[in-house]
Amino acid sequence: MKRRFRWDHNLKEMVEIETRSSQGYYVMKDIEPYTSMIDGSLITSRSKHRAHLKQHNCEEIGNDSSLRNPQRKPIESPPGLKDAIIRAVEKHSRK
């Protein structure tokens, strides 16, 4: 069992936290059957869900909002910056 500690501001020292040992396994129930939006077939398990996505070359994205947000254009560097950096590196590498 791991020992865990936290800082007690009143005592101004580290104190041990009581933890319960996590024994056993967590079993997640299977998904509810659903009708595929791709071809209308009935998907009845997680393994069939994964195989179905793979078969149709699809990817599950969940609630990833980054796909809906427009990409920002990168800020352009000031004119001549690249040349100034090259000159500075060359100047300091000669020493």
C-alpha positions in Angstrom: 0.0 0.0 0.0 1.3 3.4 -0.9 1.8 6.0 1.8 0.5 9.4 1.0 1.2 12.7 2.7 -0.1 16.3 2.6 1.1 19.6 4.1 -0.8 20.6 7.2 -0.8 24.5 7.3 -1.8 24.5 11.0 0.9 22.1 12.2 3.4 23.3 9.5 4.5 19.8 8.8 3.7 16.9 6.5 1.0 14.5 7.8 0.1 11.1 6.5 -3.2 10.7 4.8 -5.2 7.6 5.4 -5.9 5.7 2.2 -8.0 2.7 1.4 -6.3 0.0 -0.5 -7.9 -0.6 -3.8 -8.3 -4.3 -4.1 -10.0 -6.0 -7.0 -10.9 -5.0 -10.5 -13.3 -2.5 -12.0 -15.4 -4.1 -14.7 -17.0 -1.6 -17.1 -20.3 -2.7 -18.5 -20.6 -3.1 -22.2 -22.2 -0.5 -24.4 -25.9 -0.5 -25.2 -26.8 -1.8 -28.7 -27.2 1.0 -31.3 -27.9 1.4 -35.0 -24.9 2.5 -37.0 -25.2 5.8 -38.7 -22.8 4.6 -41.4 -24.7 1.6 -42.8 -27.7 1.0 -40.5 -26.3 -2.3 -39.0 -26.9 -3.1 -35.3 -23.7 -2.7 -33.1 -24.0 -4.8 -29.9 -20.6 -4.6 -28.2 -17.5 -2.5 -27.9 -15.5 -4.9 -29.9 -18.0 -4.8 -32.8 -18.0 -1.0 -32.5 -14.2 -0.8 -32.9 -14.3 -3.3 -35.8 -17.1 -1.4 -37.5 -15.2 1.9 -37.3 -12.1 0.2 -38.6 -14.0 -1.5 -41.4 -15.4 1.8 -42.6 -12.2 3.8 -42.1 -13.8 6.0 -39.5 -12.5 7.6 -36.3 -14.4 8.3 -33.1 -13.8 11.9 -32.0 -16.3 12.2 -29.1 -16.7 15.8 -28.0 -13.3 17.1 -29.3 -14.1 20.7 -30.0 -10.8 21.4 -31.6 -12.1 20.1 -34.9 -14.9 22.7 -34.9 -12.7 25.7 -34.1 -11.1 27.5 -37.0 -7.3 27.4 -37.1 -5.6 30.7 -36.4 -3.1 32.0 -38.9 0.4 32.0 -37.4 1.8 35.5 -36.7 4.2 36.5 -39.4 7.7 37.5 -38.3 9.0 41.0 -39.0 10.8 41.5 -42.3 14.5 40.8 -42.0 14.3 38.8 -38.8 15.6 35.6 -40.4 18.7 37.4 -41.8 19.3 39.1 -38.4 19.2 35.8 -36.6 21.6 34.2 -39.2 24.1 37.2 -38.8 23.9 36.9 -35.0 24.6 33.2 -35.0 27.5 33.6 -37.5 29.0 36.4 -35.4 28.9 34.4 -32.2 30.1 31.2 -33.8 33.3 32.8 -35.1 34.5 33.5 -31.5 
